[in-house]
Amino acid sequence: MLKLTSNNIYKNFGGLEVLKDVSFSVEGPELIGLIGPNGAGKTTLTNILDGALKPSSGTVYMNGERIDTRPPYGVARAGLGRTFQVTRAFRRMTVLENLLIPAMAMRATARQRDFEEKANEVLEFLTIGHLRNEYARALSGGQQKLLELGRLLMLDPQMIILDEPFAGVHPRLMEVIYRYITETNAQGKAFIIISHDMDTIFTLSRRLLVLNYGDLIADGDPEIVREDPMVKAAYLGEDEE
């Protein structure tokens, strides 16, 4: 069973302490929201989880193997995939090529025909099959987010981190992304989702992590977290009584 563990993570940039003793674990196909005000440390934490940054101290383990010492491609091979708030599509390649290139690089032994069949299935699932031969630069912002989700499906990670998947997305495409998350989660994938769309994140998540100035101030059921005085004071703009 999938298990990711963050142990006592600290991250400093010069004299600025961005993360302070952040510890949590993900066990099995959890669906977790990660929230907090701007500057809380959310992106820094996910950058450490996916190998883009190294912690100043602390460790990250996935399925019993230490991954905080690995580069991003090594973390991806361990089964953790991630999208970004600003999409990173290959703009001069077609939608289909965008799905094929990363997957073929990760699994060089499979046949191209098998990759193409899976890519077409993924595109249909995401409702952008009609765009398979379009260049990525021609896609809307929401369609590019769907393209990134498709690239993750091609890699078949055990755990997926989504950074602001609903930001700037047309409501119809938001429904597709929402369905992607719920159906992929039902198939056994774990999710950590960063979002400022509070209505969606409280509805979608079954567990919430709340960061504030680098401290993990809450971890639990969304409805309980919603009423936490520290969360109200730090994130929802209410004063503690």
N, C-alpha and C positions, 0 to 999 in steps of 0.2 A: 504493500500500500504506500502511496505517495506520502512523504513526510519532508517538509522543509522547516528548518529551525534557524532562527536568528538569535545569536547568543551575545548579549551585552555589547551591542554595536555602538561605537563612538566614531564620529567623524569630525575632524578639525580642518579648517582652511585657514592657515596662519594662526592667529589668535582667536578666531571665531569658531566656537563649538556649535556645529550644525545638528549633530545627533548625539544624544546623551543616554547611554545605557539602554538601548532599545532591544528588547527581547520579546519574541513571540514565536509560535509555531503554527504550521498549516498541516493538517492531517487529513488525507483523503480529499475527495472532490468538494472542498469548501468553496463558498462564494462570498468573498470578503470585500467590503468597501474600505478604502483608505482615504480618510478625509482630514482636513485641517486648513487653517487660513494660509494665505500666500506666505511663503518663507518658513513654513512649519518644518520642512525637511522631507516632504513626501518624495520628491524627485530624487533627492540625494539617496534616500533609502532604497528606492527601486534601482537606482544606478549601481548600488552596492550589491543588491540581490542578483542583478544580471551580469555582473563582472565589469561594468564600465568604470567603476571606481573601486578602490580598495579601502576598507575601513581603517581608521587610525588604530583601532583595537577592536577585539571581538571576532567572532567567527560566524560563518553561514554553512550549514550542512544541508544536503539534499539526498534523501534515501541513504543516509549513513556516510556519504562521501563529502569531504570538505570542498566547497566550490568558491569561496571568497578569494582564493589564490589563483583562480583560473581566469583566462581572458574570456571575453564574451562568447566567442565561438565554442569554447570549452564548456561554458555554462549551458549554452544551447544544446550541445551534445548530451549533457546530463539530463535534459528534458524540460528546461525552463525557456519559454518564449516571451517576447515582449513587443508591444507597439509603443509609438511615441506620440506626444501631443502634436508635434509637427511631423507629418508623414514623411517617409523616406523612400518613396517609390523611385525606381529607375525611370526617369521621366522620358528618356528617348527610346525606351523599349515598350513593346505592346503589353497589354494586361496579361495575356497568356505567358509571355516571356518572363514577366515579373514573378509569376508563380513558379515557373520551371527552374530558373537559374539558381535561387537559393536552395531549393529542394535537391537538385541534382548535385550541387556542391557538397551537401551534407551526406548524400547517399549515392556515391559514385557507382555502386555496383548494380543498381536497378536499371531496367530498360527504359529508354526515353518514352516508348509507347505507353508504358505503365504510368509514368509521370503525367503524360498528356491526358490520359483517361481520368486520372484523379483530379488534375487541374480543372478539367471541364465539369466534373461533378461538383467541385468546390465553387466554381463560378456560378453554376446554376443554383446551388444552395444559397448563395449570397445575392441572388437575383441580378447578377451583372454578366450573365453568360453572353448577352447580346453585345457586350463591349470587349470581348476577348481579343479582337484584332485592332482595337483602338490603342493609340499611344497613351501612356499614363499621364502625360502632360495635358491631355485633353479632358481628363476627368474632373468632376467637381470635387470639392473638399470632402464631402461625404462619401463619394464613390472611391476616393483614394483611401479613406479609412477602411472601407470594405475590402479594398485590394490588400491592405496590410493584414487584415484579419485572414484573408485567403492564404497569404504567404505563411502565416502561422499554422493554419490547418494542414498545409502541405508538409510542414516539418513534424507534425503530430507530437507536440510537446505534452508533457503531463501537467504542466502548470503554465498559466498565461497571465501576464501582467499587462493591463490596458491603462494607458495614460490619457485621460480625458477623451474617451471614445465617442461621447455625445456632443462635444463642443463644436458649434458651427455646422451642425448636421441637420438637413431637412427632416421634418417629422416622419415622413415615410421611410427614410433611410434609418432613422433612429429605431423604428420598429424592427427593421431587419437586423440591426446590431443587437437589439434586445433579445430577439429570437436566437441569434447566433450564440449569445452568452448562455441563455437558459438551456438550449438544446445541447450545446457542447458540454456544458456542466453536467447535464443528465447522462452524458456518455462517459463520465468519469474524470473530466478535466477540472482542475482547481483554478480559481480566478482570484486575483487581487486587482481591484478596479479603483483608480484614482478618478474622482469626478467632483466638480462643483455643482452639478445638477442634483440638488439635495432631494427633491421629490423622487427622482429615479433611483438614486443610490440607496435611499431608505427602503424603497419598494423592492428593489432587486436583490440587495444583500441579505444574507442570513447571519452575518457577523460584521461588526464595524471596528476598525482600528482608528484612533484619533491621535494625531500628532499636533503638538503645539510648542513652537520654539525648540524643536528637537527632542522633546519629551513625549513618550507614549503615555497619554493621560487617560485613555479608556480603551477597553478591548472587551467586546461582548455583544449581546443581542441588540439589534438596532433600536428597538423600542425602549430598552433600559438605558442605552447610551444617550438617546434623545433627551432623557430626563436627568442625566448626570449634571450636577451643578457646575463641575469644572468644565464640561463641554459647553454648557450654555454660556458660561463666562468667557471662555476662550474662543469659541467658534461661532456660536449663534448670537453673540452680542448681548447677552443678558448678564446682569451682575449676580454674583453669588449672594444668597441671603445670609 
